[in-house]
Amino acid sequence: MAFPKKKSRRIIVDDHQYRWMVKGDFYGVMLLIISEEYNGQKLLQISGIA
């Protein structure tokens, strides 16, 4: 899973690179975090009602 570069932000934690993005729509909000180093492995997905 690849994130669009313009809609995601890069963070570095303990020398590991991640990308995160928030998606929102009528039904709620979703936070996604993936690893840039391990072929886009999804690390966290949180969904909730806005």
C-alpha distance matrix in Angstrom:
0.0 3.8 6.7 9.9 12.4 15.2 14.0 12.7 15.0 15.2 17.2 18.8 20.2 22.6 21.3 17.7 15.2 12.7 11.2 12.1 12.6 14.8 14.8 18.2 20.0 23.3 22.3 21.0 18.7 15.3 14.3 10.8 10.7 8.3 10.0 10.2 12.5 10.9 8.0 5.6 7.5 7.8 11.5 12.8 12.8 16.2 17.5 21.0 23.6 24.5
3.8 0.0 3.8 6.6 8.8 11.8 11.2 10.1 12.5 12.8 15.4 17.3 19.3 21.8 20.2 16.8 13.8 11.5 9.5 10.8 11.3 14.0 14.3 17.9 20.0 23.5 23.0 21.6 19.0 15.9 14.5 11.2 10.8 8.5 9.9 9.0 11.9 11.5 8.6 6.3 9.4 9.9 13.0 14.2 14.3 17.5 18.8 22.1 24.4 24.8
6.7 3.8 0.0 3.8 6.1 8.6 7.5 6.5 9.3 10.5 13.4 16.0 18.3 21.3 19.9 16.7 13.4 10.6 7.6 8.2 8.0 10.9 11.5 15.1 17.5 21.2 21.1 19.4 16.5 13.7 12.3 9.5 9.5 8.4 10.4 9.7 13.3 13.6 11.4 8.5 11.3 10.8 13.3 13.7 13.5 16.1 17.2 20.2 22.3 22.2
9.9 6.6 3.8 0.0 3.8 5.5 5.5 6.3 9.5 11.2 14.7 17.6 20.4 23.4 21.8 19.1 15.4 13.1 9.7 10.2 9.3 11.8 12.1 15.4 17.6 21.3 21.8 20.4 17.6 15.5 14.4 12.3 12.6 11.9 13.6 12.3 15.8 16.7 14.4 11.9 15.0 14.6 16.9 17.1 16.6 18.7 19.5 22.0 23.6 23.0
12.4 8.8 6.1 3.8 0.0 3.8 5.6 5.5 7.5 8.9 12.6 15.4 18.7 21.6 19.8 17.5 13.7 12.0 8.9 10.1 9.9 12.9 14.0 17.3 19.9 23.7 24.4 22.5 19.4 17.4 15.7 13.7 13.2 12.6 13.6 11.6 15.1 16.8 15.1 13.0 16.1 16.0 17.8 18.2 18.3 20.3 21.5 23.8 25.6 24.6
15.2 11.8 8.6 5.5 3.8 0.0 3.8 5.8 8.0 10.5 14.2 17.4 20.6 23.9 22.3 20.3 16.5 14.6 11.1 11.3 10.0 12.3 13.1 15.9 18.3 22.0 23.2 21.4 18.5 17.2 15.9 14.8 15.0 15.2 16.6 15.0 18.7 20.4 18.7 16.3 19.2 18.6 20.1 19.9 19.4 20.9 21.5 23.4 24.6 23.2
14.0 11.2 7.5 5.5 5.6 3.8 0.0 3.8 7.0 10.3 13.6 17.1 19.8 23.3 22.3 20.0 16.3 13.7 9.9 8.9 6.7 8.5 9.3 12.2 14.9 18.6 19.6 17.7 14.7 13.5 12.3 11.7 12.6 13.4 15.6 14.9 18.7 19.9 18.4 15.4 17.8 16.5 17.8 17.1 16.2 17.3 17.8 19.6 20.8 19.5
12.7 10.1 6.5 6.3 5.5 5.8 3.8 0.0 3.8 6.8 9.9 13.4 16.1 19.6 18.7 16.3 12.7 10.0 6.3 5.5 4.7 7.8 9.9 13.2 16.4 20.1 20.5 18.1 14.7 12.8 10.7 9.5 9.4 10.3 12.3 11.8 15.6 17.0 16.0 13.0 15.1 13.9 14.8 14.3 14.2 15.6 16.8 19.0 20.8 19.7
15.0 12.5 9.3 9.5 7.5 8.0 7.0 3.8 0.0 3.8 6.7 10.3 13.1 16.7 15.9 14.0 10.6 8.4 5.4 5.4 6.4 9.6 12.5 15.6 19.1 22.7 23.0 20.1 16.5 14.6 11.8 10.7 9.6 10.6 11.8 11.3 14.8 16.8 16.7 13.9 15.8 14.8 14.9 14.6 15.2 16.5 18.3 20.3 22.3 21.1
15.2 12.8 10.5 11.2 8.9 10.5 10.3 6.8 3.8 0.0 3.8 6.9 10.1 13.4 12.2 10.5 7.1 5.8 4.5 6.5 9.1 12.5 15.6 18.9 22.4 26.0 25.9 23.0 19.3 16.9 13.7 12.0 9.7 9.8 9.8 8.9 11.9 14.5 14.9 12.7 14.6 14.2 14.0 14.6 16.1 17.8 20.2 22.5 24.9 24.0
17.2 15.4 13.4 14.7 12.6 14.2 13.6 9.9 6.7 3.8 0.0 3.8 6.6 10.1 9.6 8.4 6.0 5.3 6.1 7.6 10.8 13.9 17.3 20.5 24.1 27.5 27.1 23.9 20.1 17.7 14.0 12.6 9.8 10.3 9.8 9.8 12.1 14.6 16.0 13.9 14.9 14.5 13.3 13.9 16.0 17.5 20.4 22.6 25.2 24.4
18.8 17.3 16.0 17.6 15.4 17.4 17.1 13.4 10.3 6.9 3.8 0.0 3.8 6.6 5.9 5.4 4.6 6.2 8.7 10.8 14.3 17.3 20.8 23.9 27.6 30.9 30.3 27.0 23.3 20.6 16.9 15.2 11.8 11.6 9.9 9.9 11.0 13.8 15.9 14.6 15.3 15.4 13.9 15.2 18.0 19.7 22.9 25.2 28.1 27.6
20.2 19.3 18.3 20.4 18.7 20.6 19.8 16.1 13.1 10.1 6.6 3.8 0.0 3.8 5.5 5.3 6.7 7.8 10.8 12.3 15.9 18.6 22.1 25.1 28.7 31.9 30.8 27.4 23.8 21.1 17.3 15.7 12.2 12.3 10.7 11.8 12.1 14.3 17.0 15.7 15.5 15.5 13.1 14.4 17.6 19.2 22.6 24.9 28.0 27.8
22.6 21.8 21.3 23.4 21.6 23.9 23.3 19.6 16.7 13.4 10.1 6.6 3.8 0.0 3.8 5.5 8.5 10.7 14.1 15.9 19.6 22.3 25.8 28.8 32.4 35.5 34.3 31.0 27.3 24.5 20.8 19.0 15.4 15.0 12.6 13.5 12.8 15.0 18.2 17.6 17.1 17.6 15.2 17.1 20.5 22.2 25.8 28.1 31.4 31.3
21.3 20.2 19.9 21.8 19.8 22.3 22.3 18.7 15.9 12.2 9.6 5.9 5.5 3.8 0.0 3.8 6.6 9.8 13.2 15.8 19.5 22.7 25.9 29.2 32.8 36.1 35.2 32.0 28.3 25.4 21.6 19.5 15.7 14.6 11.6 11.5 10.4 13.3 16.3 16.2 16.4 17.6 15.9 18.2 21.5 23.6 27.1 29.7 32.9 32.7
17.7 16.8 16.7 19.1 17.5 20.3 20.0 16.3 14.0 10.5 8.4 5.4 5.3 5.5 3.8 0.0 3.8 6.6 10.3 13.1 16.8 20.0 23.1 26.5 29.9 33.3 32.2 29.1 25.5 22.4 18.7 16.2 12.4 10.9 7.9 8.1 7.3 9.9 12.8 12.5 12.6 13.8 12.4 14.9 18.2 20.6 24.1 26.9 30.2 30.2
15.2 13.8 13.4 15.4 13.7 16.5 16.3 12.7 10.6 7.1 6.0 4.6 6.7 8.5 6.6 3.8 0.0 3.8 7.1 10.3 13.9 17.3 20.3 23.8 27.2 30.7 29.9 27.0 23.3 20.2 16.7 14.1 10.5 8.9 6.2 5.5 6.4 9.5 11.4 10.5 11.6 12.6 11.8 14.1 16.9 19.4 22.5 25.4 28.4 28.3
12.7 11.5 10.6 13.1 12.0 14.6 13.7 10.0 8.4 5.8 5.3 6.2 7.8 10.7 9.8 6.6 3.8 0.0 3.8 6.7 10.3 13.7 16.6 20.1 23.5 27.0 26.1 23.2 19.6 16.5 13.0 10.3 6.8 5.6 4.5 5.2 7.7 9.6 10.9 8.8 9.7 9.7 9.1 10.8 13.3 15.8 18.8 21.7 24.7 24.7
11.2 9.5 7.6 9.7 8.9 11.1 9.9 6.3 5.4 4.5 6.1 8.7 10.8 14.1 13.2 10.3 7.1 3.8 0.0 3.8 7.0 10.6 13.3 16.9 20.3 23.9 23.3 20.6 17.0 14.0 10.8 8.3 5.7 5.5 6.5 6.6 10.1 11.7 11.8 8.9 10.5 9.8 10.1 10.8 12.3 14.6 17.0 19.8 22.5 22.2
12.1 10.8 8.2 10.2 10.1 11.3 8.9 5.5 5.4 6.5 7.6 10.8 12.3 15.9 15.8 13.1 10.3 6.7 3.8 0.0 3.8 7.1 10.1 13.5 17.0 20.5 19.9 17.0 13.3 10.6 7.3 5.6 4.4 6.5 8.9 10.1 13.5 14.4 14.4 11.0 11.9 10.0 9.9 9.3 9.9 11.5 13.8 16.3 18.9 18.4
12.6 11.3 8.0 9.3 9.9 10.0 6.7 4.7 6.4 9.1 10.8 14.3 15.9 19.6 19.5 16.8 13.9 10.3 7.0 3.8 0.0 3.8 6.6 10.0 13.5 17.1 16.9 14.1 10.5 8.3 6.0 5.5 6.8 9.1 12.2 13.1 16.7 17.4 16.7 13.1 14.2 11.9 12.3 10.8 10.1 11.0 12.3 14.4 16.5 15.7
14.8 14.0 10.9 11.8 12.9 12.3 8.5 7.8 9.6 12.5 13.9 17.3 18.6 22.3 22.7 20.0 17.3 13.7 10.6 7.1 3.8 0.0 3.8 6.6 10.3 13.7 13.5 10.6 7.0 5.6 4.6 6.4 9.0 12.0 15.3 16.6 20.1 20.5 19.8 16.1 16.7 13.8 14.0 11.6 9.8 9.6 9.8 11.3 13.0 12.0
14.8 14.3 11.5 12.1 14.0 13.1 9.3 9.9 12.5 15.6 17.3 20.8 22.1 25.8 25.9 23.1 20.3 16.6 13.3 10.1 6.6 3.8 0.0 3.8 6.9 10.5 10.6 8.5 5.7 5.2 6.6 8.2 11.5 14.0 17.6 18.8 22.3 22.3 21.1 17.3 18.0 15.1 15.9 13.5 10.8 10.5 9.4 10.8 11.7 11.0
18.2 17.9 15.1 15.4 17.3 15.9 12.2 13.2 15.6 18.9 20.5 23.9 25.1 28.8 29.2 26.5 23.8 20.1 16.9 13.5 10.0 6.6 3.8 0.0 3.8 7.1 7.7 5.8 4.3 6.3 8.9 11.3 14.8 17.5 21.2 22.5 26.0 25.9 24.7 21.0 21.4 18.3 18.9 16.0 13.0 11.7 9.6 9.6 9.4 8.1
20.0 20.0 17.5 17.6 19.9 18.3 14.9 16.4 19.1 22.4 24.1 27.6 28.7 32.4 32.8 29.9 27.2 23.5 20.3 17.0 13.5 10.3 6.9 3.8 0.0 3.8 5.5 5.6 6.6 8.9 12.1 14.4 18.0 20.5 24.2 25.5 29.0 28.6 27.1 23.5 23.9 20.8 21.7 18.8 15.5 14.1 11.2 10.8 9.5 8.6
23.3 23.5 21.2 21.3 23.7 22.0 18.6 20.1 22.7 26.0 27.5 30.9 31.9 35.5 36.1 33.3 30.7 27.0 23.9 20.5 17.1 13.7 10.5 7.1 3.8 0.0 3.8 5.8 8.5 11.5 15.0 17.5 21.2 23.8 27.6 29.1 32.5 31.9 30.5 26.8 27.0 23.7 24.5 21.4 17.9 16.0 12.6 11.2 8.8 8.1
22.3 23.0 21.1 21.8 24.4 23.2 19.6 20.5 23.0 25.9 27.1 30.3 30.8 34.3 35.2 32.2 29.9 26.1 23.3 19.9 16.9 13.5 10.6 7.7 5.5 3.8 0.0 3.8 7.3 9.8 13.6 16.1 19.8 22.5 26.3 28.2 31.4 30.5 29.2 25.6 25.3 21.8 22.5 19.2 15.6 13.5 9.8 8.4 6.2 7.2
21.0 21.6 19.4 20.4 22.5 21.4 17.7 18.1 20.1 23.0 23.9 27.0 27.4 31.0 32.0 29.1 27.0 23.2 20.6 17.0 14.1 10.6 8.5 5.8 5.6 5.8 3.8 0.0 3.8 6.9 10.4 13.4 17.0 20.0 23.8 25.8 29.0 28.3 27.4 23.7 23.3 19.7 19.9 16.5 13.0 10.5 7.1 5.5 4.0 4.6
18.7 19.0 16.5 17.6 19.4 18.5 14.7 14.7 16.5 19.3 20.1 23.3 23.8 27.3 28.3 25.5 23.3 19.6 17.0 13.3 10.5 7.0 5.7 4.3 6.6 8.5 7.3 3.8 0.0 3.8 6.9 10.1 13.6 16.8 20.4 22.5 25.7 25.3 24.6 20.8 20.5 17.0 17.0 13.6 10.5 8.2 5.8 5.5 6.1 5.9
15.3 15.9 13.7 15.5 17.4 17.2 13.5 12.8 14.6 16.9 17.7 20.6 21.1 24.5 25.4 22.4 20.2 16.5 14.0 10.6 8.3 5.6 5.2 6.3 8.9 11.5 9.8 6.9 3.8 0.0 3.8 6.5 10.1 13.2 16.9 19.1 22.1 21.6 20.9 17.1 16.7 13.2 13.3 10.1 6.9 5.5 4.4 6.5 8.8 9.4
14.3 14.5 12.3 14.4 15.7 15.9 12.3 10.7 11.8 13.7 14.0 16.9 17.3 20.8 21.6 18.7 16.7 13.0 10.8 7.3 6.0 4.6 6.6 8.9 12.1 15.0 13.6 10.4 6.9 3.8 0.0 3.8 6.8 10.3 13.8 16.1 19.1 18.9 18.7 15.0 14.6 11.1 10.7 7.6 5.6 5.2 6.6 9.0 11.8 12.0
10.8 11.2 9.5 12.3 13.7 14.8 11.7 9.5 10.7 12.0 12.6 15.2 15.7 19.0 19.5 16.2 14.1 10.3 8.3 5.6 5.5 6.4 8.2 11.3 14.4 17.5 16.1 13.4 10.1 6.5 3.8 0.0 3.8 6.7 10.4 12.7 15.7 15.2 14.9 11.2 10.8 7.6 7.8 5.7 4.7 6.8 8.9 12.1 15.0 15.6
10.7 10.8 9.5 12.6 13.2 15.0 12.6 9.4 9.6 9.7 9.8 11.8 12.2 15.4 15.7 12.4 10.5 6.8 5.7 4.4 6.8 9.0 11.5 14.8 18.0 21.2 19.8 17.0 13.6 10.1 6.8 3.8 0.0 3.8 7.0 9.7 12.4 12.3 12.6 9.2 8.8 6.2 5.6 5.2 6.7 9.3 12.1 15.2 18.4 18.8
8.3 8.5 8.4 11.9 12.6 15.2 13.4 10.3 10.6 9.8 10.3 11.6 12.3 15.0 14.6 10.9 8.9 5.6 5.5 6.5 9.1 12.0 14.0 17.5 20.5 23.8 22.5 20.0 16.8 13.2 10.3 6.7 3.8 0.0 3.8 6.5 9.0 8.7 8.9 5.5 5.5 4.4 5.3 7.1 9.1 12.3 15.1 18.5 21.6 22.3
10.0 9.9 10.4 13.6 13.6 16.6 15.6 12.3 11.8 9.8 9.8 9.9 10.7 12.6 11.6 7.9 6.2 4.5 6.5 8.9 12.2 15.3 17.6 21.2 24.2 27.6 26.3 23.8 20.4 16.9 13.8 10.4 7.0 3.8 0.0 3.8 5.4 5.7 7.1 5.1 5.4 6.6 6.9 9.8 12.4 15.7 18.7 22.0 25.3 25.8
10.2 9.0 9.7 12.3 11.6 15.0 14.9 11.8 11.3 8.9 9.8 9.9 11.8 13.5 11.5 8.1 5.5 5.2 6.6 10.1 13.1 16.6 18.8 22.5 25.5 29.1 28.2 25.8 22.5 19.1 16.1 12.7 9.7 6.5 3.8 0.0 3.8 5.9 6.3 5.5 7.8 9.7 10.6 13.3 15.5 18.7 21.5 24.7 27.7 28.0
12.5 11.9 13.3 15.8 15.1 18.7 18.7 15.6 14.8 11.9 12.1 11.0 12.1 12.8 10.4 7.3 6.4 7.7 10.1 13.5 16.7 20.1 22.3 26.0 29.0 32.5 31.4 29.0 25.7 22.1 19.1 15.7 12.4 9.0 5.4 3.8 0.0 3.8 6.0 7.1 8.4 11.2 11.8 15.1 17.8 21.1 24.1 27.4 30.6 31.1
10.9 11.5 13.6 16.7 16.8 20.4 19.9 17.0 16.8 14.5 14.6 13.8 14.3 15.0 13.3 9.9 9.5 9.6 11.7 14.4 17.4 20.5 22.3 25.9 28.6 31.9 30.5 28.3 25.3 21.6 18.9 15.2 12.3 8.7 5.7 5.9 3.8 0.0 3.8 5.6 5.7 9.2 10.3 13.9 16.5 20.1 23.0 26.6 29.9 30.8
8.0 8.6 11.4 14.4 15.1 18.7 18.4 16.0 16.7 14.9 16.0 15.9 17.0 18.2 16.3 12.8 11.4 10.9 11.8 14.4 16.7 19.8 21.1 24.7 27.1 30.5 29.2 27.4 24.6 20.9 18.7 14.9 12.6 8.9 7.1 6.3 6.0 3.8 0.0 3.8 5.7 9.2 11.5 14.7 16.6 20.3 22.7 26.3 29.4 30.3
5.6 6.3 8.5 11.9 13.0 16.3 15.4 13.0 13.9 12.7 13.9 14.6 15.7 17.6 16.2 12.5 10.5 8.8 8.9 11.0 13.1 16.1 17.3 21.0 23.5 26.8 25.6 23.7 20.8 17.1 15.0 11.2 9.2 5.5 5.1 5.5 7.1 5.6 3.8 0.0 3.8 6.2 8.9 11.5 13.1 16.7 19.1 22.7 25.7 26.5
7.5 9.4 11.3 15.0 16.1 19.2 17.8 15.1 15.8 14.6 14.9 15.3 15.5 17.1 16.4 12.6 11.6 9.7 10.5 11.9 14.2 16.7 18.0 21.4 23.9 27.0 25.3 23.3 20.5 16.7 14.6 10.8 8.8 5.5 5.4 7.8 8.4 5.7 5.7 3.8 0.0 3.8 6.2 9.4 11.4 15.2 17.8 21.5 24.8 26.0
7.8 9.9 10.8 14.6 16.0 18.6 16.5 13.9 14.8 14.2 14.5 15.4 15.5 17.6 17.6 13.8 12.6 9.7 9.8 10.0 11.9 13.8 15.1 18.3 20.8 23.7 21.8 19.7 17.0 13.2 11.1 7.6 6.2 4.4 6.6 9.7 11.2 9.2 9.2 6.2 3.8 0.0 3.8 6.0 7.6 11.4 14.0 17.7 21.0 22.4
11.5 13.0 13.3 16.9 17.8 20.1 17.8 14.8 14.9 14.0 13.3 13.9 13.1 15.2 15.9 12.4 11.8 9.1 10.1 9.9 12.3 14.0 15.9 18.9 21.7 24.5 22.5 19.9 17.0 13.3 10.7 7.8 5.6 5.3 6.9 10.6 11.8 10.3 11.5 8.9 6.2 3.8 0.0 3.8 7.1 10.3 13.7 17.1 20.6 21.9
12.8 14.2 13.7 17.1 18.2 19.9 17.1 14.3 14.6 14.6 13.9 15.2 14.4 17.1 18.2 14.9 14.1 10.8 10.8 9.3 10.8 11.6 13.5 16.0 18.8 21.4 19.2 16.5 13.6 10.1 7.6 5.7 5.2 7.1 9.8 13.3 15.1 13.9 14.7 11.5 9.4 6.0 3.8 0.0 3.8 6.6 10.0 13.3 16.9 18.3
12.8 14.3 13.5 16.6 18.3 19.4 16.2 14.2 15.2 16.1 16.0 18.0 17.6 20.5 21.5 18.2 16.9 13.3 12.3 9.9 10.1 9.8 10.8 13.0 15.5 17.9 15.6 13.0 10.5 6.9 5.6 4.7 6.7 9.1 12.4 15.5 17.8 16.5 16.6 13.1 11.4 7.6 7.1 3.8 0.0 3.8 6.6 10.2 13.7 15.3
16.2 17.5 16.1 18.7 20.3 20.9 17.3 15.6 16.5 17.8 17.5 19.7 19.2 22.2 23.6 20.6 19.4 15.8 14.6 11.5 11.0 9.6 10.5 11.7 14.1 16.0 13.5 10.5 8.2 5.5 5.2 6.8 9.3 12.3 15.7 18.7 21.1 20.1 20.3 16.7 15.2 11.4 10.3 6.6 3.8 0.0 3.8 6.8 10.4 12.1
17.5 18.8 17.2 19.5 21.5 21.5 17.8 16.8 18.3 20.2 20.4 22.9 22.6 25.8 27.1 24.1 22.5 18.8 17.0 13.8 12.3 9.8 9.4 9.6 11.2 12.6 9.8 7.1 5.8 4.4 6.6 8.9 12.1 15.1 18.7 21.5 24.1 23.0 22.7 19.1 17.8 14.0 13.7 10.0 6.6 3.8 0.0 3.8 7.1 9.4
21.0 22.1 20.2 22.0 23.8 23.4 19.6 19.0 20.3 22.5 22.6 25.2 24.9 28.1 29.7 26.9 25.4 21.7 19.8 16.3 14.4 11.3 10.8 9.6 10.8 11.2 8.4 5.5 5.5 6.5 9.0 12.1 15.2 18.5 22.0 24.7 27.4 26.6 26.3 22.7 21.5 17.7 17.1 13.3 10.2 6.8 3.8 0.0 3.7 6.3
23.6 24.4 22.3 23.6 25.6 24.6 20.8 20.8 22.3 24.9 25.2 28.1 28.0 31.4 32.9 30.2 28.4 24.7 22.5 18.9 16.5 13.0 11.7 9.4 9.5 8.8 6.2 4.0 6.1 8.8 11.8 15.0 18.4 21.6 25.3 27.7 30.6 29.9 29.4 25.7 24.8 21.0 20.6 16.9 13.7 10.4 7.1 3.7 0.0 3.8
24.5 24.8 22.2 23.0 24.6 23.2 19.5 19.7 21.1 24.0 24.4 27.6 27.8 31.3 32.7 30.2 28.3 24.7 22.2 18.4 15.7 12.0 11.0 8.1 8.6 8.1 7.2 4.6 5.9 9.4 12.0 15.6 18.8 22.3 25.8 28.0 31.1 30.8 30.3 26.5 26.0 22.4 21.9 18.3 15.3 12.1 9.4 6.3 3.8 0.0
